[in-house]
C-alpha cells in the first residue's frame, strides 16, 4: 500500500481525495480502508479519471452506503468477473448483490464456452441452474470443483440433463463426489450413464444397494443381472467382479473402463 494511506482516519482520507490526484492503486487503497465512508466514496465517484478503471467502479458499486442508482449504473459497465466478485463480496449490500446476479444471469447465454467454464468454477448457487441447463460436459466438469456445489446438485445434473461420456467418467473418478454413496447409486440408475461405467460403479456398491438395483425394473437388464451375479459371488466368498461372456477377450471377467481405473 502507498505510504501513509493505511494510517489515515476518515478525516484524513477525505482530505486526501479532495486535495490530491490519486492513481488507480491509491484510489483502491482508500476504498479498502476501514475508515472509508460513503461520503468519501462519492467524492471518488465524481472523478471521471478514477472511473476509467473498472476495478474502481467494481469497488464503488459494492461499497456499503454508496448511492444505489449510481451503483446500478456501474454494474452495467462491468465485466462478468466483476459482477461475480460483487455478488460474492461479504460487504456488498444485498440489493446490489441481487442486481449483480440478475445481470450475470442475463449474460450467461452469450458467454463463450471458456467463460462459462471459468464461471462454473466460481459461480454462486443462483447461477447453478442455467449452467447445468446448458448440459455441456466441460462446464459440468468445471462445476464439480466449485466449492459451493452440494450432493443434491449432482443428483439434479444426473436427473435433468444428458451430459457427455467424459463427464460421467470424471464424476465417477472424482476425488470428492466419486466417494458419495448416493452419487454412485445415481450413476448406476441414471439412464444416460454408459453401460460399462454403470457396471464398474455397481461393483463398488454395498449388498443392500445391489438388492435395490435388482428390484429396479427400469434399469437395464445387464445391470440387474450383474447385481445378481455380484450377490451370488459374495455369498460364495468370491471376488467382486462382473462375469462377462467368454468371447470378450478379458478372460471371463469384465474390467472397469480405462478412464476410471
C-alpha positions in Angstrom: 0.0 0.0 0.0 1.1 3.6 -0.5 2.9 5.1 2.5 0.5 6.9 4.8 -2.9 5.8 3.4 -3.3 2.9 5.9 -2.6 5.3 8.8 -5.3 7.8 7.8 -8.7 8.1 9.5 -11.9 9.2 7.8 -11.0 12.9 8.0 -7.5 12.3 6.6 -8.9 10.2 3.8 -11.4 12.8 2.8 -8.7 15.5 2.7 -6.6 13.2 0.6 -9.2 12.5 -2.1 -10.3 16.2 -2.2 -6.8 17.7 -2.5 -4.6 15.1 -4.3 -4.8 13.5 -7.7 -4.6 9.8 -6.9 -3.7 6.9 -9.2 -5.8 3.8 -9.5 -3.9 1.8 -6.9 -4.2 4.7 -4.4 -7.9 5.1 -5.0 -8.4 1.3 -4.4 -6.4 1.6 -1.2 -8.7 4.4 0.0 -11.8 2.4 -0.8 -10.4 -0.7 1.0 -9.7 1.3 4.2 -11.9 0.5 7.1 -12.2 4.3 7.6 -13.5 5.0 4.2 -17.1 6.3 4.3 -19.9 6.6 1.7 -19.1 10.3 1.5 -15.5 9.6 0.6 -16.7 7.1 -2.0 -19.0 9.7 -3.5 -16.1 12.1 -3.9 -14.1 9.4 -5.7 -17.0 8.7 -7.9 -17.1 12.3 -9.0 -13.6 11.9 -10.5 -14.0 10.8 -14.1 -10.4 9.8 -14.4 -10.7 7.4 -11.5 -13.8 5.9 -13.0 -11.9 4.8 -16.1 -10.7 1.8 -14.2 -13.3 -1.0 -13.9 -11.7 -2.1 -10.6 -12.6 1.3 -9.1 -16.2 1.0 -10.5 -16.4 -2.5 -9.1 -15.4 -1.4 -5.6 -17.8 1.6 -5.7 -20.7 -0.5 -6.9 -20.4 -2.8 -3.9 -19.5 -0.2 -1.4 -21.9 -0.2 1.6 -24.0 3.0 1.7 -22.9 4.2 -1.8 -25.6 5.8 -3.9 -27.9 3.0 -5.1 -28.7 4.4 -8.5 -25.0 5.1 -9.3 -24.1 1.6 -8.1 -26.7 0.1 -10.6 -25.2 2.3 -13.4 -21.7 1.0 -12.6 -23.0 -2.6 -12.7 -24.0 -2.1 -16.3 -20.4 -1.2 -17.3 -18.6 -4.1 -15.6 -17.3 -7.4 -17.0 -18.8 -10.6 -15.7 -15.8 -11.3 -13.5 -16.5 -8.1 -11.6 -20.2 -8.9 -11.3 -19.2 -12.3 -9.7 -16.8 -10.5 -7.3 -19.6 -8.0 -6.3 -22.2 -10.7 -5.8 -19.9 -12.7 -3.5 -18.3 -9.9 -1.5 -19.5 -10.0 2.1 -19.9 -6.2 2.4 -21.9 -5.7 -0.8 -25.5 -4.6 0.1 -28.0 -7.4 -0.5 -30.0 -5.4 -3.1 -26.9 -4.7 -5.1 -25.9 -8.4 -4.9 -29.3 -9.3 -6.4 -28.9 -6.9 -9.3 -25.4 -8.2 -10.0 -26.8 -11.8 -10.1 -29.6 -10.7 -12.5 -27.1 -9.1 -14.8 -24.9 -12.3 -14.7 -28.0 -14.4 -15.5 -28.7 -12.2 -18.5 -25.2 -12.6 -19.8 -24.6 -16.3 -19.4 -26.2 -17.3 -22.7 -23.9 -15.0 -24.7 -20.7 -16.1 -22.9 -18.1 -18.1 -24.7 -17.5 -21.7 -23.7 -14.3 -20.7 -21.9 -16.1 -18.0 -19.9 -18.8 -20.5 -18.9 -16.2 -23.0 -17.8 -14.4 -20.2 -15.7 -17.7 -19.1 -14.3 -18.7 -22.6 -13.3 -15.6 -23.0 -11.1 -16.5 -19.9 -9.0 -20.2 -19.2 -9.5 -22.6 -18.8 -6.6 -25.6 -21.1 -6.3 -28.0 -18.7 -8.0 -26.2 -19.4 -11.3 -26.1 -23.2 -11.0 -29.5 -23.8 -12.7 -28.6 -22.1 -16.0 -25.1 -23.5 -16.0 -26.5 -27.0 -15.5 -29.2 -26.4 -18.1 -26.6 -25.9 -20.9 -25.7 -29.6 -20.4 -22.1 -29.0 -21.7 -19.8 -31.6 -20.3 -16.8 -29.3 -19.9 -19.0 -26.7 -18.0 -20.4 -29.5 -15.8 -17.0 -30.9 -15.1 -15.8 -27.5 -14.0 -18.8 -27.2 -11.8 -17.7 -30.4 -9.9 -14.8 -28.4 -8.5 -17.0 -25.4 -7.4 -16.8 -25.2 -3.5 -20.4 -24.3 -3.3 -21.7 -27.4 -5.1 -23.5 -29.9 -2.8 -24.5 -33.5 -3.3 -28.1 -32.7 -4.3 -26.7 -30.6 -7.2 -25.0 -33.7 -8.6 -28.3 -35.6 -8.5 -30.0 -32.7 -10.3 -27.4 -32.9 -13.1 -27.9 -36.6 -13.5 -31.7 -36.4 -13.5 -32.2 -33.4 -15.7 -29.6 -33.2 -18.4 -27.7 -35.7 -20.7 -24.0 -35.0 -20.0 -21.2 -36.2 -22.1 -19.5 -39.6 -21.6 -16.4 -37.7 -20.4 -18.5 -36.0 -17.6 -19.7 -39.4 -16.3 -16.2 -40.7 -16.2 -14.9 -37.6 -14.4 -17.7 -37.8 -11.9 -17.2 -41.5 -11.1 -13.5 -40.9 -10.6 -13.8 -37.5 -8.8 -11.7 -37.3 -5.6 -14.8 -36.0 -3.7 -18.0 -36.8 -5.4 -17.0 -40.2 -6.6 -16.9 -41.3 -2.9 -20.5 -40.5 -2.1 -22.8 -43.5 -2.0 -25.8 -41.5 -3.3 -23.8 -40.3 -6.2 -22.6 -43.8 -7.1 -26.1 -45.1 -6.8 -27.4 -42.3 -9.1 -24.7 -43.1 -11.6 -25.9 -46.7 -11.8 -29.5 -45.7 -12.0 -29.1 -42.8 -14.5 -30.4 -43.8 -17.9 -27.6 -41.8 -19.6 -24.7 -43.4 -17.9 -22.7 -45.5 -20.3 -23.3 -49.2 -19.5 -19.6 -50.1 -18.9 -19.3 -47.3 -16.5 -22.5 -48.2 -14.7 -21.3 -51.8 -14.3 -17.9 -50.7 -12.9 -19.6 -48.4 -10.4 -22.0 -51.2 -9.5 -19.1 -53.3 -8.3 -18.3 -50.7 -5.6 -21.8 -50.7 -4.1 -22.7 -52.5 -0.9 -25.0 -55.5 -0.9 -28.1 -53.5 0.1 -27.7 -51.3 -3.0 -27.2 -54.4 -5.2 -30.6 -55.7 -3.9 -32.1 -52.3 -4.6 -30.8 -52.5 -8.2 -32.2 -55.9 -8.8 -35.7 -54.6 -7.9 -35.5 -51.7 -10.2 -37.2 -52.8 -13.4 -36.4 -49.6 -15.1 -32.7 -50.4 -15.0 -31.1 -52.2 -18.0 -31.3 -56.0 -17.8 -27.5 -56.1 -17.9 -27.2 -54.0 -14.7 -29.8 -56.1 -12.8 -28.1 -59.4 -13.9 -24.7 -58.1 -12.9 -26.1 -57.1 -9.4 -27.5 -60.7 -9.0 -24.1 -62.1 -10.1 -22.3 -59.9 -7.6 -24.5 -61.0 -4.7 -24.0 -64.7 -5.7 -20.3 -64.3 -5.8 -20.3 -62.5 -2.4 -22.4 -65.4 -0.9 -19.7 -67.8 -2.0 -16.9 -65.6 -0.8 -15.6 -64.9 -4.2 -14.0 -61.7 -5.5 -16.4 -58.9 -6.6 -16.1 -58.8 -10.3 -18.7 -59.0 -13.0 -18.6 -62.1 -15.2 -18.6 -61.4 -18.9 -19.0 -63.6 -21.9 -16.1 -65.8 -22.9 -15.6 -64.1 -26.2 -14.9 -60.6 -24.8 -11.2 -61.2 -24.5 -11.0 -60.4 -20.8 -10.6 -63.9 -19.5 -14.2 -64.2 -18.2 -14.3 -61.1 -16.0 -15.4 -57.7 -17.1 -12.8 -54.9 -16.3 -13.5 -51.3 -15.3 -13.2 -48.9 -18.3 -9.7 -47.4 -18.6 -10.9 -43.9 -17.9 -11.9 -44.6 -14.3 -9.3 -47.1 -13.3 
